[in-house]
Amino acid sequence: MNLCDRCNYRRAIISGTGGRFVLCLLRQKDKRFLKYARRPTLNCSDFQEEGHEECGDEA
């Protein structure tokens, strides 16, 4: 199971050719995170289950 698929800090991206990617919104404030995480991501220091506390997507 990929943590990114259930994370509050992600945005699903579909390319023009139909490729599917998961954009990590944590990257906007912390360059330690990859813009597009490797899959599968099995652990993440800032993982937050989707549906808990808003991620503050003001950017």
C-alpha positions as semicolon CSV with decimal commas, in nm:
position;residue;x (nm);y (nm);z (nm)
1;M;0,000;0,000;0,000
2;N;0,133;0,343;-0,094
3;L;0,102;0,600;0,185
4;C;0,076;0,884;-0,066
5;D;-0,258;0,751;-0,193
6;R;-0,411;0,814;0,152
7;C;-0,221;1,129;0,250
8;N;-0,382;1,465;0,321
9;Y;-0,079;1,639;0,164
10;R;-0,117;1,507;-0,190
11;R;-0,274;1,607;-0,517
12;A;-0,343;1,359;-0,795
13;I;-0,202;1,468;-1,133
14;I;-0,298;1,316;-1,468
15;S;-0,064;1,403;-1,755
16;G;-0,174;1,474;-2,111
17;T;-0,073;1,120;-2,204
18;G;-0,277;0,965;-1,923
19;G;0,010;0,903;-1,679
20;R;-0,092;0,928;-1,314
21;F;0,130;1,095;-1,055
22;V;0,097;1,202;-0,692
23;L;0,221;1,555;-0,620
24;C;0,347;1,602;-0,263
25;L;0,219;1,936;-0,129
26;L;0,472;1,923;0,157
27;R;0,743;2,003;-0,101
28;Q;0,615;2,363;-0,124
29;K;0,743;2,437;0,227
30;D;1,006;2,171;0,286
31;K;1,257;2,074;0,016
32;R;1,335;1,744;0,194
33;F;1,027;1,600;0,026
34;L;1,029;1,493;-0,337
35;K;0,784;1,678;-0,562
36;Y;0,667;1,342;-0,698
37;A;0,735;1,069;-0,442
38;R;0,873;0,732;-0,544
39;R;0,621;0,451;-0,536
40;P;0,553;0,270;-0,323
41;T;0,613;0,507;-0,032
42;L;0,598;0,292;0,278
43;N;0,696;0,551;0,539
44;C;0,694;0,929;0,559
45;S;0,781;1,150;0,857
46;D;0,491;1,390;0,792
47;F;0,224;1,150;0,666
48;Q;-0,125;1,255;0,768
49;E;-0,423;1,033;0,695
50;E;-0,662;1,192;0,445
51;G;-0,963;1,347;0,616
52;H;-0,775;1,460;0,928
53;E;-0,698;1,828;0,982
54;E;-0,676;2,045;0,672
55;C;-0,339;2,055;0,499
56;G;-0,343;2,434;0,444
57;D;-0,336;2,425;0,064
58;E;-0,317;2,802;0,022
59;A;-0,039;2,813;-0,234
